[in-house]
């Protein structure tokens, strides 16, 4: 059981290192047990998350008069209004909980892992009779084999492209062998798939190919090369020279990739080599992956919010190592570290309990392993230098553009954070809105929001704009979050007036609003009768256009997904005995009318609300041709093949309402990882 306790600090003025009377009385109640503590501000925001073997000792140490002063700790204590703590059964459990809470809340006084989001994995669906290879951001205990997480998405996509070239793996979503199309898709004709869906390859041969895919993803390129050579020789013996030539081409491509990636070092077991480089308030953690005696790749992550006075390098290294291996899916027998860190025993304990074969973590002092550490350190330092230079040059240019925007529009303060809103609908159908946020001229996708219009009926763009701006601002105000320095709405005077009315209603009078019209790129400002036209070559105008176009793209993409999902549901509702709920159940389960047609009555009858009799009526209607003339007919052109609903379209069928401040953008991928 996890125990939760809240302690509220007195609001009266006290020295920054002393607790208020209310909090001081409750500090004595904190147990001497392992757990996690959360420091909260007056608005309820999480300021800092930490763990402790002894919660009472650690929490009280922040308010101890004898503690060593640090600028960041002093600033933190001065903002604390409440402390919440979680009691756990062990230090290892506290380590896991701390990692999850830091990821969830991103406290501003914790070391920040830049872009700390859910990194993607490559998944091989070994739980399926004919497995697929796809991208996912969620780990499930479903029998699949996961590789990752990949912090460099470009490298992951190159791996997927190479797999597609080397191995004819299916990318469709049929549940084989129960669901079978009448003919193979385009991938078979261009030799990108062996078409197991129509029986052109037997299950054993397909599985052998999947074994090679798994070996390739695990880094065993030589094993894959050996198997390809064996198949090439067998093809030559059968006088199948065309097949042998194709295998030779695959082998050459595979060996070329290995030669380009691999640096030979030492023989022996696989290992990860970890390095940390630091520069100012930023650090770079890097992992060199050594497989079969050679370096086959590297991954890195940037850490920010470090201070020279307080953050020891071991803290940053501990965070980097902990966060990586708590989410990892593969563990080499050995992990080399540049130095030890305080949480090392906890990480080792977690690995012993959770990794298939617990790795050995140690710090090499000499020899070839030490050379590997120096190589990793050199790479981490170079990445950090490049990032620093990029930040300096990009930051100067972005600051100049933002200052130019302030000057040209006469804004009261520097618009470092800009939020822009747009709505998308077709004659009032499937209305949605979107908001994007730019900080210092760069998109902050974690702050993007999308909205389903809930309170406006018909084609009323002004009211829709008022709704999404109002919901966004209310969410920020209720959460105690800072408001943007500038609001931009896509449109003209009408949209500007709608946004201003919302600001007046909420009592917000210190956030300027402008409207940017598409036709002549006119800028409308509050209190000015005439629009402002910025020079065509103005960097400020280009920044506004970029933000406006991004909001438009985000809104239109969401609208298309909603519209496509509704079209598919309408098609399903045209079937006998199927209403809105049953239609959504069918589309959530099968994804398209075509896949539904290929299903069995027993599969349909497993859904809520369906009996075998109703399922048979649905299939009789579809297979008898009556379904082809209904709403489904708009799907496919001459071939009559309707496309599948994407995961995002199926997700949009959910009855859950949008969050008060909109929904987070969630990247969606198809079967082979291409962004939809």
ABEGO torsion letter per residue (X at the ends): XBBBBBBBBBABBBBAABBBAAAAAAAAABBBBBEBBBBBBAAGBBABBBBBABAAAAAAAAABAABBBBAAAAAAAAABABBBBBBBABAAAAAAAAAAAAAAAGBAABBBBBGBBBBBBBBBBAABABBBBBBBABBBBAGBBBBOBBABAAAAAAAAAAAAAABBBBABABBOAABBBABBBAAAAAGABAGAAAGABBAAAAAAAAAAAAAAAAGBAAAAAAAAAAAAAAAAAAGBAAAAAAAAAAAAAAAAAAAAABBBBBBEBBBBBBBBBBBEABBBBBBBBBBGGBBAEBBBBBBBGBBAAABBAAAAAAAAAAAAAAABABBBABBBBABBBAAAAAAAAAAAAABABBBBBBBBABEAAAAAAAAAAAAAAAAAAAAAAAAAAAAAAAAAAAAAAAAAAGBABBBABBBBBBBBBBGGBGBBBBBBBBBGGBBBAAABBBBBBAABBEBBAAAAAAAAAAAAAAAAAAAGBBBBABBBBBEBAAAAAAAAAAAAAAGBAABBBBBBBAAAGBBBBBGBABBBBBBAABAAAAAAAAAAAAAAAAAAAAAAAAAAAAAAAAAAAABBGBBAAAAAAAAAAAGBAAAAAABBAAAAAABBGBBAAAAAAAAAAAAAGAAAABAAAAAAEAAGBBBBBBAAAAAAABABBBBAAEBBBBBBBBAAGBBX
